[in-house]
Amino acid sequence: MKKYTSLFCTLALGATMFSCSSEQTPQAIDYTQYVNTFIGAADNGHTFPGACRPFGMIQTSPVTGAIGWRYCSEYVYEDSLIWGFTQTHLNGTGCMDLGDILVMPVTGNRQRNWDGYRSPFSKKSESATPGYYTVTLDQPGVTAELTATTHTALHRYTYHKADSASVLIDLQHGPAWNEKQYHSQVSICETNWENDSTLTGHVINKVWVDQVYYFVMQFNRPVISTVNLPMAETEKGQRIVATFDMKPEDQLMMKVALSTTGIEGAKANMAAEVAGWDFEGVRQAAKDEWNSYLSRIEVEGTQDEKTNFYTSFYHALIQPNEISDVDGKYRNAHDEVVPATGGKFYSTFSAWDTYRAAHPFYTLMVPERVDGLVNSLVDQAETIGHLPIWGLWGGETFCMVANHSVSIIAEAYAKGFRGFDAERAFNAIKRTQTVSHPLKSNWENYTKYGYFPTDLTEAESVSSTLESVYDDYAAADMAKRMGKEEDAAYFAKRADYYKNLFDPSTKFMRPKKADGTWKSPFNPSQVGHSESVGGDYTEGNAWQYTWHVQHDVPGLIALFGGEEPFLNKLDSVFTVKLETTQADVTGLIGQYAHGNEPSHHVTYLYALAGRPERTQELIRQIFDTQYLPKPNGLCGNDDCGQMSAWYMFSAMGFYPVNPVSGEYVFGAPQLPKFTLHLADGKTFTIIAEGLSKEHMYVDSITLNGKPYTKNYITHEDIMKGGTLVYKMK
């Protein structure tokens, strides 16, 4: 165990102050040693192993493939070829984008086919830790090392042989759904060698979102010659081979800074963050920054348990991404360069996933970022007319259903965050929930019928209704807290619309037509997926979505006729087998699909219906089977940290079934002790007395030494600091 001077000292980032002293943590731990960046990088986890900073714009990482759903993060652990290294990545998503500026150190013949620069590598030569990645490329005989700051990637290449030592710069590259798109996604590519060691450029491309980026690339050695490779008919992205005068074992360093605003923005980002060529200094700073976050939670447990926990912590902080420049400016969805409210603009909001647990986790453990996240959502809403559904690179992808940015904002307000203009924020919520826009929104039908009719809705009618109902609840909650009684009553009425889709004869949430009749035939096991098979559900079925009433579990229980029939139906979820080939519906326990987010709160419904022991059994089963400390250890896409946030909350013994309420429903802790270092120097300690493989059930709970009988704990009580003790049996 490496020890060093405490990193968890005063860290002021925004309005909230974190502080502790070396006396509080006399022997600080290197928490990055417990992070395995390869977890989730096999099968369908879609994570990447490369270097980044918390919430950074840059994620510089190896590419082992780029075409097809398998390569959403451009990396699959089992692959044996590396194509190169790109500077931006999505973490754990099910869609393709980013993967900007592929670079690859090469030797030998410079004139090859575009795919002729790839190299085999030995897995033994590959390693990574937060903020650092390295591998030895066999074909060129180069050891590559990567590290990063918020806006700048720093590469170091050691050429073990120096035959025409070069770097391929591929600006056509980007992950795509198919080969045709791969060769046609760039519409504009302009570059300029400003001197013998500096290349600048401007690229516009589109796979998932319209993306505009500017870059500056700087080498620590002069370029002695360049070759531009020929482009195919549909290609606009340049491929440049830059060559250097080098001897065996010489090192080449390269910096790549990005900006959405312009070349000068990229230059300013680089100058502010990586002025020199101190690779080890940048690498250490990255490690220190990751430790400053990871050390906010001290965990006791086995090596594997710590690896799972701190890797989850790491994955949760990769995004949202700060895409504004160091001066606070960014390019918005209207192609305008504007200042960000509060000085930082974040994008990559996988809100349909992350509102459930990742954003609640930020309010608890990274509160200094929350106001900035909300301001970014509101800024974008005022640009495009509604809150981001799935925001990326300052634009909108219109991916998934409903608009859970509403929940993210309402939750922050309910928990006391006031570093944003509440009137602006609520106006954005109200417009989002009442003004229809061309994609994924038809409020006229919704309010006329009290649901989205299946015969008037192209796809996902049931999921769209149930997910929108939760946002209505969130809007009502914020309106009520702000004294907007009329708005609160309006949205509260809509928050009951879930009742309109409950079929008492089948006891499922079922698609309904505009005339009030049920859609037939009806198969509750049939999985809906709008992008492939259509259907009335979003990456799920009726077995999974019937429970999507996070804000009113008592009301849902009443629809079933009481706790006993509710629990009987809930039991069936985990015993009725589901057969499906849908890639997003994974991690199956019966019909329960832990690999996809609509199931994430379902196990906790037992605790809210009087059978907490069943919640506790299922949490243990999920921990044992769906989260393993190895590359194929995630049962589904990490989805920008949501899978990871579920793990962390559940490990601590509670989960935000209804994020806006500020209540965390008790399950059962899975590790013996946690110490949460909270804002203003407070700590909250969680202890599981007698926890073991055999003792998975909670016998009793005390809070600050007093018996605690509620089935939840509030955000407010945690933030006060104190000690929560579970006595296990």
GIMOQUI-V334374 format. One record per residue. N is the residue number from 1. NEAR is the number of other C-alpha atoms within 12 Angstrom. D_LAST is the distance of its C-alpha to the last C-alpha in whole Angstrom. Layout:
N:NEAR:D_LAST
N:NEAR:D_LAST
//
This chain:
1:12:32
2:13:35
3:16:36
4:17:38
5:20:39
6:28:37
7:33:37
8:38:35
9:29:38
10:21:40
11:28:40
12:19:42
13:22:42
14:23:43
15:21:42
16:26:39
17:23:39
18:31:36
19:28:36
20:28:35
21:20:37
22:17:37
23:13:35
24:19:32
25:25:32
26:16:34
27:19:33
28:29:33
29:28:31
30:30:33
31:39:31
32:37:33
33:29:32
34:37:29
35:35:31
36:40:32
37:44:35
38:45:35
39:45:32
40:44:33
41:42:36
42:35:36
43:33:36
44:40:36
45:51:34
46:47:37
47:50:37
48:50:39
49:49:39
50:48:42
51:48:42
52:49:42
53:43:41
54:36:38
55:42:40
56:40:43
57:49:46
58:48:46
59:50:44
60:53:46
61:55:45
62:54:46
63:44:48
64:36:47
65:40:48
66:43:49
67:29:50
68:26:48
69:28:44
70:35:43
71:41:44
72:43:43
73:53:42
74:54:45
75:47:43
76:36:41
77:37:40
78:21:42
79:25:45
80:24:48
81:30:50
82:40:50
83:38:52
84:48:52
85:55:50
86:48:50
87:50:49
88:49:47
89:47:44
90:52:42
91:54:38
92:51:36
93:47:39
94:39:40
95:39:44
96:38:46
97:42:48
98:46:49
99:49:49
100:52:52
101:50:55
102:44:54
103:43:55
104:50:56
105:50:58
106:44:60
107:38:63
108:22:66
109:21:68
110:31:67
111:24:68
112:20:66
113:17:65
114:30:62
115:23:59
116:23:61
117:35:59
118:31:56
119:30:54
120:26:52
121:30:50
122:22:47
123:20:44
124:13:44
125:19:46
126:29:43
127:29:41
128:34:40
129:39:38
130:49:37
131:48:41
132:43:43
133:38:43
134:34:46
135:37:47
136:34:50
137:37:53
138:28:54
139:28:57
140:36:59
141:32:57
142:36:56
143:35:52
144:42:51
145:42:49
146:48:48
147:48:46
148:49:47
149:47:47
150:44:46
151:46:50
152:47:51
153:53:50
154:52:51
155:49:52
156:40:53
157:43:55
158:32:56
159:35:59
160:26:59
161:27:62
162:28:65
163:25:67
164:30:67
165:38:64
166:44:63
167:46:61
168:42:60
169:40:60
170:41:59
171:48:59
172:44:59
173:48:56
174:50:53
175:46:50
176:36:51
177:27:50
178:21:53
179:18:56
180:19:59
181:26:57
182:31:56
183:31:60
184:29:61
185:36:58
186:38:60
187:25:63
188:25:64
189:28:64
190:25:66
191:26:66
192:21:68
193:22:69
194:17:69
195:17:70
196:21:70
197:27:66
198:26:65
199:32:64
200:35:63
201:37:63
202:36:62
203:37:60
204:32:59
205:36:57
206:34:55
207:34:52
208:30:50
209:28:51
210:29:55
211:37:54
212:39:57
213:45:56
214:40:59
215:42:58
216:41:60
217:44:59
218:38:61
219:35:61
220:28:62
221:28:65
222:24:68
223:31:68
224:20:71
225:22:71
226:25:70
227:23:70
228:24:69
229:27:68
230:20:69
231:21:67
232:17:67
233:10:68
234:19:65
235:28:64
236:28:65
237:37:62
238:33:64
239:35:63
240:35:65
241:37:65
242:39:65
243:34:67
244:32:67
245:24:69
246:25:66
247:18:66
248:21:64
249:18:60
250:23:61
251:30:59
252:39:59
253:35:57
254:42:57
255:46:56
256:52:55
257:51:54
258:52:54
259:45:55
260:44:55
261:36:58
262:29:61
263:31:62
264:25:62
265:34:59
266:41:57
267:34:60
268:29:58
269:38:55
270:34:56
271:26:58
272:19:55
273:29:52
274:34:54
275:22:57
276:19:58
277:26:57
278:21:54
279:30:51
280:22:49
281:21:49
282:33:48
283:33:45
284:24:44
285:27:44
286:35:42
287:35:39
288:33:40
289:34:39
290:42:36
291:39:35
292:38:35
293:43:33
294:40:30
295:39:30
296:42:29
297:37:25
298:35:24
299:36:21
300:28:19
301:25:18
302:17:20
303:21:24
304:25:23
305:29:21
306:34:23
307:35:26
308:43:24
309:45:23
310:42:27
311:45:29
312:47:27
313:48:28
314:53:32
315:53:32
316:44:32
317:41:34
318:48:37
319:45:38
320:46:40
321:39:43
322:42:45
323:49:48
324:43:51
325:42:53
326:34:53
327:28:55
328:27:53
329:32:55
330:41:54
331:36:56
332:36:55
333:31:55
334:21:58
335:22:59
336:19:60
337:24:59
338:25:57
339:24:55
340:32:52
341:28:51
342:28:49
343:26:50
344:37:48
345:46:48
346:45:45
347:47:45
348:46:42
349:48:40
350:47:38
351:46:37
352:42:36
353:47:34
354:42:33
355:47:33
356:48:29
357:44:27
358:45:30
359:49:32
360:46:29
361:43:28
362:43:31
363:39:31
364:44:28
365:39:29
366:38:33
367:36:34
368:29:38
369:41:39
370:41:38
371:40:41
372:41:43
373:45:41
374:49:42
375:39:45
376:50:46
377:53:45
378:43:47
379:40:50
380:44:50
381:37:50
382:26:53
383:24:54
384:27:53
385:27:53
386:40:49
387:48:46
388:48:45
389:45:44
390:39:43
391:43:45
392:46:46
393:48:49
394:48:50
395:40:51
396:35:49
397:32:48
398:27:47
399:32:44
400:36:42
401:40:42
402:44:42
403:50:41
404:44:38
405:51:40
406:47:40
407:51:36
408:53:36
409:52:39
410:50:38
411:45:34
412:44:36
413:36:38
414:31:35
415:34:33
416:26:36
417:29:38
418:25:42
419:27:44
420:29:45
421:25:48
422:29:46
423:22:49
424:24:50
425:40:46
426:42:46
427:30:49
428:35:48
429:43:45
430:40:48
431:27:50
432:37:48
433:44:46
434:30:50
435:23:53
436:20:53
437:21:53
438:12:54
439:22:51
440:34:48
441:35:49
442:30:51
443:31:50
444:19:53
445:24:52
446:35:48
447:29:49
448:17:52
449:25:50
450:33:46
451:42:45
452:44:46
453:36:48
454:33:48
455:24:52
456:23:53
457:31:50
458:23:50
459:31:47
460:42:43
461:45:44
462:53:41
463:49:39
464:46:41
465:50:41
466:47:37
467:49:37
468:47:40
469:43:39
470:47:36
471:49:39
472:46:40
473:42:37
474:46:37
475:49:41
476:39:41
477:41:38
478:39:40
479:33:43
480:23:42
481:25:41
482:23:44
483:16:46
484:22:47
485:17:47
486:17:49
487:29:47
488:25:44
489:21:45
490:25:46
491:32:43
492:28:41
493:22:43
494:34:43
495:35:39
496:34:39
497:35:41
498:46:38
499:34:38
500:33:42
501:44:40
502:35:38
503:26:39
504:21:38
505:13:39
506:19:37
507:29:35
508:35:35
509:42:37
510:46:40
511:44:43
512:35:46
513:25:50
514:24:52
515:17:53
516:21:50
517:19:49
518:25:46
519:24:47
520:13:48
521:11:47
522:21:43
523:21:41
524:32:37
525:30:36
526:30:39
527:35:39
528:35:41
529:28:42
530:27:45
531:21:46
532:17:47
533:20:46
534:23:46
535:33:44
536:43:43
537:44:40
538:41:39
539:44:37
540:44:35
541:44:36
542:40:35
543:42:32
544:47:31
545:47:33
546:45:32
547:47:29
548:43:31
549:39:31
550:45:29
551:38:31
552:29:31
553:33:27
554:22:28
555:25:32
556:37:31
557:31:28
558:20:32
559:31:34
560:29:32
561:18:32
562:18:29
563:25:25
564:18:25
565:19:28
566:31:26
567:32:23
568:20:25
569:30:27
570:37:24
571:26:23
572:20:26
573:34:26
574:30:24
575:16:26
576:19:29
577:18:31
578:29:33
579:20:36
580:23:37
581:17:39
582:29:39
583:31:38
584:40:36
585:37:34
586:33:31
587:36:28
588:33:28
589:31:25
590:25:27
591:37:29
592:39:26
593:40:28
594:41:26
595:44:29
596:43:31
597:44:30
598:44:30
599:44:27
600:43:25
601:45:24
602:45:23
603:45:20
604:41:19
605:46:21
606:36:18
607:36:17
608:36:20
609:30:21
610:22:18
611:27:15
612:31:13
613:29:11
614:29:14
615:39:15
616:34:11
617:28:12
618:36:16
619:42:15
620:31:14
621:24:17
622:33:19
623:36:18
624:23:19
625:20:22
626:34:24
627:39:24
628:31:25
629:32:27
630:25:30
631:29:33
632:29:32
633:38:29
634:42:29
635:40:29
636:42:31
637:48:34
638:53:32
639:48:34
640:50:35
641:48:32
642:49:30
643:53:28
644:51:27
645:41:26
646:52:24
647:48:22
648:45:22
649:45:21
650:39:18
651:42:17
652:42:17
653:44:14
654:44:17
655:44:21
656:45:24
657:44:25
658:40:28
659:43:29
660:42:32
661:36:30
662:38:28
663:30:25
664:38:22
665:39:19
666:43:15
667:48:14
668:51:11
669:47:12
670:47:13
671:39:14
672:33:13
673:30:16
674:34:19
675:31:22
676:37:24
677:39:28
678:38:29
679:33:33
680:24:35
681:25:33
682:25:30
683:30:26
684:33:23
685:33:20
686:37:17
687:37:14
688:37:10
689:27:9
690:23:7
691:28:8
692:21:9
693:18:10
694:13:8
695:24:5
696:34:7
697:33:5
698:36:6
699:25:6
700:28:9
701:32:12
702:25:15
703:27:18
704:20:20
705:16:19
706:14:19
707:16:16
708:20:17
709:16:16
710:20:18
711:31:17
712:32:19
713:30:20
714:30:24
715:33:26
716:21:28
717:24:25
718:33:24
719:27:28
720:24:28
721:25:26
722:26:23
723:29:19
724:38:16
725:33:13
726:40:10
727:28:7
728:29:4
729:21:0
//
